[in-house]
Amino acid sequence: MLFWRALVAGFLLFTWGGLGVSGVTNKLPPCEFPAIYNFGDSNSDTGGISAAFEPIRAPHGEGFFHKPAGRDSDGRLIIDFIAESVKLPYLSAYLNSLGTNFRHGANFATGGSTIGKPNETIYEYGISPFFLGMQITQFNQFKARTKELYDEAKIASDRDKLPRQEDFAKALYTFDIGQNDLSVGFRKMSFDQLRAAIPDIVNQLASAVQNIYQQGGRAFWIHNTGPIGCLPTNFFYNHNPPPGFLDEHGCVKDQNNMAVEFNRQLKERVIKLRTELPEAAITYVDVYGTKYELISNAKTLGYADPFKVCCGYHENYDHVWCGNKATINNTEVYGASCKDPSKSISWDGVHYTQAANQWVANHTLYGSLTDPPIPITQACHRQ
């Protein structure tokens, strides 16, 4: 049923030019968001982790930006398609001090970020120190500091790269985070322990929304977490999974079940937030269902094997990550891109290609897979 709803959404998208799919929501005026403020992990990082640590290398970004662009993909991410859909520029990373423009928002997401506070360093398993609570702290500082700079600016060109204070209340606040909390949990906890930790993780995300609401934010667009059990990295060192380990589409069953439980609790918490924050318009976005349908129907939709990685060298138990080099059997091997990323779903084993990101965006931005069923262009309206 979800697959057919997604197909209908795609049909409506291309025949109605991006208007909402609901007759009720179509009567609402479009929102004119002056800015987007994003919080998340590598699924929406547009340069934060590259600015803070080592820059992401080619061939990342070359499919669209023709150079590395701080994104873990060959091109655009879902957040880039969100910006396009509301007619705003791509977001500058908050941590990037060079060539940035914050007039139309900022991106606080960094690759490897979690909702909960990490207790390990980025050099161990790639978990970012910029967890969601830190991103909110950065936002609070950003809002206060840009007001000072805007008020002190003596020429228009200095103000043009800074947000107007009145725009914070009219901005769209997007969240795409939680996948790494599950990933860490799978590594460090039993399934029962991780399941018991989910309510606290979800409450921390809710606290972030409440903080922004107290700062004047009103429109929130919250992605649930994707089907982590479908990531090809699950099979890099597990070539022969035991019977019952995988579901009917080849994904790790227990991991996806945990993601579904996380999303169930997240949706319940969003519903509660709507009561707690009476002026907020909060949209819950089913990214999990969309990505799972894409992976489950990859061949029908014209994509390659969803478990085959486009960028990197992954043969037997030898692995060279996308853009890296290594010596294997006395031969230097480069983790290069496949010939046609537009036919692939997985870019590097963890992240999605631009083509997959666009497919997911096309099936989530127009209201068919959101609660309430409203397109992002009308997400400022409380339902």
Rosetta blueprint (number, residue, H / E / L):
1 M L
2 L H
3 F H
4 W H
5 R H
6 A H
7 L H
8 V H
9 A H
10 G H
11 F H
12 L H
13 L H
14 F H
15 T H
16 W H
17 G L
18 G L
19 L L
20 G L
21 V L
22 S L
23 G H
24 V H
25 T H
26 N H
27 K L
28 L L
29 P L
30 P L
31 C L
32 E L
33 F L
34 P L
35 A L
36 I E
37 Y E
38 N E
39 F E
40 G E
41 D L
42 S L
43 N L
44 S L
45 D L
46 T L
47 G L
48 G H
49 I H
50 S H
51 A H
52 A H
53 F L
54 E L
55 P L
56 I L
57 R L
58 A L
59 P L
60 H L
61 G L
62 E L
63 G L
64 F L
65 F L
66 H L
67 K L
68 P L
69 A L
70 G L
71 R L
72 D L
73 S L
74 D L
75 G L
76 R L
77 L L
78 I H
79 I H
80 D H
81 F H
82 I H
83 A H
84 E H
85 S H
86 V L
87 K L
88 L L
89 P L
90 Y L
91 L L
92 S L
93 A E
94 Y L
95 L L
96 N L
97 S L
98 L L
99 G L
100 T L
101 N L
102 F L
103 R L
104 H L
105 G E
106 A E
107 N E
108 F L
109 A L
110 T L
111 G L
112 G L
113 S L
114 T L
115 I L
116 G L
117 K L
118 P L
119 N L
120 E L
121 T L
122 I H
123 Y H
124 E H
125 Y H
126 G L
127 I L
128 S L
129 P L
130 F L
131 F L
132 L H
133 G H
134 M H
135 Q H
136 I H
137 T H
138 Q H
139 F H
140 N H
141 Q H
142 F H
143 K H
144 A H
145 R H
146 T H
147 K H
148 E H
149 L H
150 Y H
151 D H
152 E H
153 A L
154 K L
155 I L
156 A H
157 S H
158 D H
159 R H
160 D L
161 K L
162 L L
163 P L
164 R L
165 Q H
166 E H
167 D H
168 F L
169 A L
170 K L
171 A L
172 L E
173 Y E
174 T E
175 F E
176 D E
177 I L
178 G L
179 Q H
180 N H
181 D H
182 L H
183 S H
184 V H
185 G H
186 F H
187 R H
188 K H
189 M L
190 S L
191 F H
192 D H
193 Q H
194 L H
195 R H
196 A H
197 A H
198 I H
199 P H
200 D H
201 I H
202 V H
203 N H
204 Q H
205 L H
206 A H
207 S H
208 A H
209 V H
210 Q H
211 N H
212 I H
213 Y H
214 Q H
215 Q L
216 G L
217 G L
218 R L
219 A E
220 F E
221 W E
222 I E
223 H E
224 N L
225 T L
226 G L
227 P L
228 I H
229 G H
230 C H
231 L L
232 P H
233 T H
234 N H
235 F H
236 F L
237 Y L
238 N L
239 H L
240 N L
241 P L
242 P L
243 P L
244 G L
245 F L
246 L E
247 D L
248 E L
249 H L
250 G L
251 C L
252 V E
253 K H
254 D H
255 Q H
256 N H
257 N H
258 M H
259 A H
260 V H
261 E H
262 F H
263 N H
264 R H
265 Q H
266 L H
267 K H
268 E H
269 R H
270 V H
271 I H
272 K H
273 L H
274 R H
275 T H
276 E H
277 L L
278 P L
279 E L
280 A L
281 A E
282 I E
283 T E
284 Y E
285 V E
286 D L
287 V H
288 Y H
289 G H
290 T H
291 K H
292 Y H
293 E H
294 L H
295 I H
296 S H
297 N L
298 A L
299 K L
300 T L
301 L L
302 G L
303 Y L
304 A L
305 D L
306 P L
307 F L
308 K L
309 V E
310 C L
311 C L
312 G E
313 Y E
314 H E
315 E E
316 N L
317 Y L
318 D E
319 H E
320 V E
321 W E
322 C L
323 G L
324 N L
325 K E
326 A E
327 T E
328 I E
329 N L
330 N L
331 T E
332 E E
333 V E
334 Y E
335 G L
336 A L
337 S L
338 C L
339 K L
340 D L
341 P H
342 S H
343 K H
344 S L
345 I L
346 S E
347 W L
348 D L
349 G L
350 V L
351 H L
352 Y E
353 T L
354 Q H
355 A H
356 A H
357 N H
358 Q H
359 W H
360 V H
361 A H
362 N H
363 H L
364 T L
365 L L
366 Y L
367 G L
368 S L
369 L L
370 T E
371 D E
372 P L
373 P L
374 I L
375 P L
376 I H
377 T H
378 Q H
379 A L
380 C L
381 H L
382 R L
383 Q L
